């Protein structure tokens, strides 16, 4: 893969790209099963849909979809469970501290654009000193639209003062690549993320694919 030139700002998705929140997401849903006398499920079943948040977790745990009558109440119960436990088992992916440290050393600005709501993103990242280095954190409800709409990425560019040609966006979901392309930035697919059980990352047509966070550094000229 050819290196990107002129990159002055790297924007990242959060869950599945910088942090592994799947254990807390999965256990928040599994606690609901256990409370109802149902057996626990393996974390791996939850992990592959962790990028879909409540929708993915409730689909695995109960076979629910947003069209089901019980979905709204179950979603709120899940979110309350997750809020109580979201820092217990969540960790930063190996290589991420080194990646972000090198970006800072190279004077490359970095920030976060996530679909996770402010209710969860700000308290969670506040517990991780790593995120004090973020130039901006744009959440799923910071703007009127969430990804795959480009508005959150455009908002991050407005906040950091960079043009699209100076930015890249890194994410582990197809909607990240769609949003990045719509915002006019170059895109990188994080193949180590949650992706989904049947995802073919090559179909996303990202400008580059990485299998480990630090591989991103080789793409920056």
Secondary structure as GFF3:
##gff-version 3
##sequence-region A 1 221
A	DSSP	beta_strand	9	12	.	.	.	ID=ss1
A	DSSP	beta_strand	19	20	.	.	.	ID=ss2
A	DSSP	alpha_helix	22	35	.	.	.	ID=ss3
A	DSSP	alpha_helix	43	47	.	.	.	ID=ss4
A	DSSP	three_ten_helix	50	52	.	.	.	ID=ss5
A	DSSP	alpha_helix	53	62	.	.	.	ID=ss6
A	DSSP	alpha_helix	71	85	.	.	.	ID=ss7
A	DSSP	beta_strand	91	92	.	.	.	ID=ss8
A	DSSP	alpha_helix	96	105	.	.	.	ID=ss9
A	DSSP	beta_strand	109	113	.	.	.	ID=ss10
A	DSSP	alpha_helix	118	126	.	.	.	ID=ss11
A	DSSP	three_ten_helix	129	133	.	.	.	ID=ss12
A	DSSP	beta_strand	137	138	.	.	.	ID=ss13
A	DSSP	alpha_helix	151	160	.	.	.	ID=ss14
A	DSSP	three_ten_helix	164	166	.	.	.	ID=ss15
A	DSSP	beta_strand	167	171	.	.	.	ID=ss16
A	DSSP	alpha_helix	174	183	.	.	.	ID=ss17
A	DSSP	beta_strand	186	190	.	.	.	ID=ss18
A	DSSP	three_ten_helix	201	204	.	.	.	ID=ss19
A	DSSP	beta_strand	208	210	.	.	.	ID=ss20
A	DSSP	three_ten_helix	213	219	.	.	.	ID=ss21
###
